[in-house]
Amino acid sequence: MLSGLNHLTLAVADLPLSLDFYVRVLGFRPRAQWDQGAYLGLGDLWLCLSSDEQQSQARSADYTHYAFTLAQQDFAHFVEHARSCGVREWKSNRSEGDSFYFLDPDGHQLEAHVGSLESRLAQCRLRPYAGMRFFD
């Protein structure tokens, strides 16, 4: 039986550049590195960066993205820090809770989000999406 998210692996074109981004900009802790990859940690999250020279900067315009939890009191500081590091934004927030949508050096779509599944569901109960059903 599945019990949760084990890890994320992202294909990256430039391992040193991506490693610097995830450590310096996002605050991940390096745990191991090798010629073709690196393991990083952030709280309970295990992230693997895997070198892939075929990785393209051009990503499809889909909504697939990876969201990281951020406390409300840290949101403004994080956004200011990310912008000062030159991150590119890919979307404006239109949902419950503060969110900052940005790209990593390989164009992976990331989000820093204030809120939880419970806060999102509470908001959706007030203004449900078309056809939305809740399972309690």
MARBA-273245 format. One record per residue (C-alpha): residue number from 0; residue in three letters; chain; y, x, z. Coordinates in steps of 0.001 Angstrom, whole numbers, plus 524288, in hexadecimal, padded with zeros to 5 digits. Example, Ala and Ser with C-alpha at 12.3 -4.5 7.8 and 13.67 -1.06 7.14 Angstrom:
2
<rec seq="0" type="ala" mol="A" north="7EE6C" east="8300C" up="81E78"/>
<rec seq="1" type="ser" mol="A" north="7FBDC" east="83566" up="81BE4"/>
***
This chain:
136
<rec seq="0" type="met" mol="A" north="80000" east="80000" up="80000"/>
<rec seq="1" type="leu" mol="A" north="80D8F" east="80528" up="7FCA3"/>
<rec seq="2" type="ser" mol="A" north="81642" east="8076E" up="80862"/>
<rec seq="3" type="gly" mol="A" north="8233B" east="80BF1" up="802AC"/>
<rec seq="4" type="leu" mol="A" north="82A16" east="8151F" up="7F971"/>
<rec seq="5" type="asn" mol="A" north="823BC" east="82284" up="7F9D7"/>
<rec seq="6" type="his" mol="A" north="82CF5" east="82AA9" up="7F196"/>
<rec seq="7" type="leu" mol="A" north="835A7" east="82ABE" up="7E588"/>
<rec seq="8" type="thr" mol="A" north="83405" east="834B4" up="7DAAB"/>
<rec seq="9" type="leu" mol="A" north="83F29" east="836B9" up="7D129"/>
<rec seq="10" type="ala" mol="A" north="83E04" east="83E89" up="7C49E"/>
<rec seq="11" type="val" mol="A" north="849A5" east="847C5" up="7C3A2"/>
<rec seq="12" type="ala" mol="A" north="84E8B" east="8505B" up="7B893"/>
<rec seq="13" type="asp" mol="A" north="85510" east="85AD4" up="7C0EE"/>
<rec seq="14" type="leu" mol="A" north="84E0A" east="85CDF" up="7CDE4"/>
<rec seq="15" type="pro" mol="A" north="85878" east="86573" up="7D476"/>
<rec seq="16" type="leu" mol="A" north="86350" east="85BF1" up="7D095"/>
<rec seq="17" type="ser" mol="A" north="85BC0" east="8501D" up="7D592"/>
<rec seq="18" type="leu" mol="A" north="8579D" east="85717" up="7E1F6"/>
<rec seq="19" type="asp" mol="A" north="865D8" east="85A65" up="7E4C8"/>
<rec seq="20" type="phe" mol="A" north="869EB" east="84C41" up="7E237"/>
<rec seq="21" type="tyr" mol="A" north="85FDC" east="8462F" up="7EB44"/>
<rec seq="22" type="val" mol="A" north="86255" east="85027" up="7F615"/>
<rec seq="23" type="arg" mol="A" north="87111" east="85254" up="7F546"/>
<rec seq="24" type="val" mol="A" north="875B5" east="844F8" up="7F0B4"/>
<rec seq="25" type="leu" mol="A" north="86BB5" east="83BB5" up="7F6B6"/>
<rec seq="26" type="gly" mol="A" north="86779" east="8436A" up="802B0"/>
<rec seq="27" type="phe" mol="A" north="858E9" east="844AD" up="7FFFB"/>
<rec seq="28" type="arg" mol="A" north="851D6" east="84F93" up="80721"/>
<rec seq="29" type="pro" mol="A" north="84A0B" east="85920" up="7FEBF"/>
<rec seq="30" type="arg" mol="A" north="83BF6" east="859C6" up="80381"/>
<rec seq="31" type="ala" mol="A" north="8354D" east="861E3" up="7F8D0"/>
<rec seq="32" type="gln" mol="A" north="83889" east="86719" up="7EB66"/>
<rec seq="33" type="trp" mol="A" north="83086" east="86D25" up="7E079"/>
<rec seq="34" type="asp" mol="A" north="832D3" east="87139" up="7D268"/>
<rec seq="35" type="gln" mol="A" north="8319F" east="8637C" up="7CCFD"/>
<rec seq="36" type="gly" mol="A" north="835D1" east="85AE8" up="7D852"/>
<rec seq="37" type="ala" mol="A" north="83A6D" east="8587F" up="7E61D"/>
<rec seq="38" type="tyr" mol="A" north="8376E" east="84FB3" up="7F19F"/>
<rec seq="39" type="leu" mol="A" north="842F3" east="84A26" up="7F917"/>
<rec seq="40" type="gly" mol="A" north="84409" east="84170" up="804F7"/>
<rec seq="41" type="leu" mol="A" north="84DF6" east="8375F" up="80982"/>
<rec seq="42" type="gly" mol="A" north="849D6" east="8301B" up="815BA"/>
<rec seq="43" type="asp" mol="A" north="83C53" east="82AEA" up="81283"/>
<rec seq="44" type="leu" mol="A" north="83E7D" east="82C10" up="803D4"/>
<rec seq="45" type="trp" mol="A" north="836EB" east="83674" up="7FC5A"/>
<rec seq="46" type="leu" mol="A" north="83CF1" east="839D9" up="7EF34"/>
<rec seq="47" type="cys" mol="A" north="8369B" east="8428D" up="7E509"/>
<rec seq="48" type="leu" mol="A" north="83EDA" east="8489B" up="7DA44"/>
<rec seq="49" type="ser" mol="A" north="83607" east="84C6D" up="7CEEA"/>
<rec seq="50" type="ser" mol="A" north="83B27" east="85514" up="7C40D"/>
<rec seq="51" type="asp" mol="A" north="83A16" east="84EB8" up="7B6AB"/>
<rec seq="52" type="glu" mol="A" north="84156" east="855B2" up="7ABD9"/>
<rec seq="53" type="gln" mol="A" north="83FB5" east="8499D" up="7A354"/>
<rec seq="54" type="gln" mol="A" north="8477D" east="8416B" up="7AD06"/>
<rec seq="55" type="ser" mol="A" north="852BA" east="83B45" up="7A5AE"/>
<rec seq="56" type="gln" mol="A" north="86065" east="83913" up="7AAC7"/>
<rec seq="57" type="ala" mol="A" north="86062" east="82C67" up="7A2EA"/>
<rec seq="58" type="arg" mol="A" north="85A00" east="821B0" up="7AADD"/>
<rec seq="59" type="ser" mol="A" north="85756" east="813F1" up="7A6A2"/>
<rec seq="60" type="ala" mol="A" north="860FD" east="809FE" up="7ABB0"/>
<rec seq="61" type="asp" mol="A" north="8578D" east="8031A" up="7B4BB"/>
<rec seq="62" type="tyr" mol="A" north="8596C" east="7FFB8" up="7C304"/>
<rec seq="63" type="thr" mol="A" north="84EEC" east="808B3" up="7C88D"/>
<rec seq="64" type="his" mol="A" north="85504" east="8107E" up="7D393"/>
<rec seq="65" type="tyr" mol="A" north="85250" east="8168B" up="7E0D4"/>
<rec seq="66" type="ala" mol="A" north="85A39" east="81210" up="7EC90"/>
<rec seq="67" type="phe" mol="A" north="85CA0" east="8198A" up="7F910"/>
<rec seq="68" type="thr" mol="A" north="8609A" east="81368" up="805FF"/>
<rec seq="69" type="leu" mol="A" north="86E2C" east="81664" up="80B01"/>
<rec seq="70" type="ala" mol="A" north="874AF" east="811CA" up="81794"/>
<rec seq="71" type="gln" mol="A" north="8811A" east="809CD" up="815D6"/>
<rec seq="72" type="gln" mol="A" north="8892D" east="81396" up="81DAF"/>
<rec seq="73" type="asp" mol="A" north="884F5" east="81E8D" up="81467"/>
<rec seq="74" type="phe" mol="A" north="88719" east="8175B" up="80796"/>
<rec seq="75" type="ala" mol="A" north="89536" east="81B2C" up="80471"/>
<rec seq="76" type="his" mol="A" north="892E6" east="8295E" up="8081C"/>
<rec seq="77" type="phe" mol="A" north="88698" east="82A13" up="7FFC2"/>
<rec seq="78" type="val" mol="A" north="88D7E" east="82445" up="7F3E2"/>
<rec seq="79" type="glu" mol="A" north="898EA" east="82DA3" up="7F584"/>
<rec seq="80" type="his" mol="A" north="88F88" east="83929" up="7F6D4"/>
<rec seq="81" type="ala" mol="A" north="8876D" east="83528" up="7EAFA"/>
<rec seq="82" type="arg" mol="A" north="8937F" east="83346" up="7E29A"/>
<rec seq="83" type="ser" mol="A" north="898ED" east="8406F" up="7E700"/>
<rec seq="84" type="cys" mol="A" north="88C23" east="8467A" up="7E264"/>
<rec seq="85" type="gly" mol="A" north="88E67" east="8408F" up="7D4FF"/>
<rec seq="86" type="val" mol="A" north="8835C" east="83699" up="7D4C1"/>
<rec seq="87" type="arg" mol="A" north="883C7" east="82CBD" up="7C9B9"/>
<rec seq="88" type="glu" mol="A" north="883B6" east="81E53" up="7CD3B"/>
<rec seq="89" type="trp" mol="A" north="87B2E" east="81526" up="7C519"/>
<rec seq="90" type="lys" mol="A" north="87DEF" east="807A0" up="7CA7F"/>
<rec seq="91" type="ser" mol="A" north="8874F" east="80008" up="7D310"/>
<rec seq="92" type="asn" mol="A" north="8823E" east="7F8D3" up="7DEEB"/>
<rec seq="93" type="arg" mol="A" north="880BC" east="7EA20" up="7DD69"/>
<rec seq="94" type="ser" mol="A" north="876EF" east="7E742" up="7E829"/>
<rec seq="95" type="glu" mol="A" north="87671" east="7E5A6" up="7F6D9"/>
<rec seq="96" type="gly" mol="A" north="879EA" east="7F1B2" up="7FEBC"/>
<rec seq="97" type="asp" mol="A" north="88184" east="7FD8F" up="7FA77"/>
<rec seq="98" type="ser" mol="A" north="87ADB" east="80555" up="7EFC0"/>
<rec seq="99" type="phe" mol="A" north="87E8A" east="81169" up="7E81D"/>
<rec seq="100" type="tyr" mol="A" north="8770F" east="81337" up="7DB52"/>
<rec seq="101" type="phe" mol="A" north="8769B" east="8210A" up="7D5EE"/>
<rec seq="102" type="leu" mol="A" north="86EB2" east="82A33" up="7CD54"/>
<rec seq="103" type="asp" mol="A" north="867BA" east="836CF" up="7D0A1"/>
<rec seq="104" type="pro" mol="A" north="868A6" east="8426D" up="7C730"/>
<rec seq="105" type="asp" mol="A" north="85D69" east="83CE9" up="7BEF1"/>
<rec seq="106" type="gly" mol="A" north="86320" east="82F4E" up="7BE04"/>
<rec seq="107" type="his" mol="A" north="85A0B" east="82912" up="7C815"/>
<rec seq="108" type="gln" mol="A" north="860F0" east="81CF1" up="7CCF6"/>
<rec seq="109" type="leu" mol="A" north="8631E" east="81D92" up="7DBAD"/>
<rec seq="110" type="glu" mol="A" north="86993" east="814D0" up="7E5A1"/>
<rec seq="111" type="ala" mol="A" north="86E98" east="8169E" up="7F37D"/>
<rec seq="112" type="his" mol="A" north="86D87" east="8092E" up="7F9DE"/>
<rec seq="113" type="val" mol="A" north="8722D" east="8037A" up="806B1"/>
<rec seq="114" type="gly" mol="A" north="8690A" east="7F894" up="80A96"/>
<rec seq="115" type="ser" mol="A" north="85ABC" east="7F534" up="80B29"/>
<rec seq="116" type="leu" mol="A" north="85114" east="7EBE1" up="80533"/>
<rec seq="117" type="glu" mol="A" north="853FC" east="7E27E" up="8105A"/>
<rec seq="118" type="ser" mol="A" north="862B0" east="7E2C7" up="80E0D"/>
<rec seq="119" type="arg" mol="A" north="86074" east="7E0CF" up="7FF6F"/>
<rec seq="120" type="leu" mol="A" north="85778" east="7D531" up="801DA"/>
<rec seq="121" type="ala" mol="A" north="86142" east="7CF2D" up="80B4E"/>
<rec seq="122" type="gln" mol="A" north="86BC8" east="7D00E" up="800D9"/>
<rec seq="123" type="cys" mol="A" north="86291" east="7CA99" up="7F68E"/>
<rec seq="124" type="arg" mol="A" north="85F8A" east="7BEF3" up="7FF41"/>
<rec seq="125" type="leu" mol="A" north="86E15" east="7BBDA" up="7FED7"/>
<rec seq="126" type="arg" mol="A" north="86F3E" east="7BE37" up="7F02B"/>
<rec seq="127" type="pro" mol="A" north="861B6" east="7BEC8" up="7E9FC"/>
<rec seq="128" type="tyr" mol="A" north="85F73" east="7C4A9" up="7DC8D"/>
<rec seq="129" type="ala" mol="A" north="85B4A" east="7BB0E" up="7D1F0"/>
<rec seq="130" type="gly" mol="A" north="84D54" east="7B6A5" up="7D493"/>
<rec seq="131" type="met" mol="A" north="84C60" east="7BE41" up="7E157"/>
<rec seq="132" type="arg" mol="A" north="8417E" east="7BAED" up="7EAFA"/>
<rec seq="133" type="phe" mol="A" north="83FC2" east="7C05D" up="7F8A3"/>
<rec seq="134" type="phe" mol="A" north="832CB" east="7C3AC" up="7FEEE"/>
<rec seq="135" type="asp" mol="A" north="8330C" east="7C321" up="80DB2"/>
***
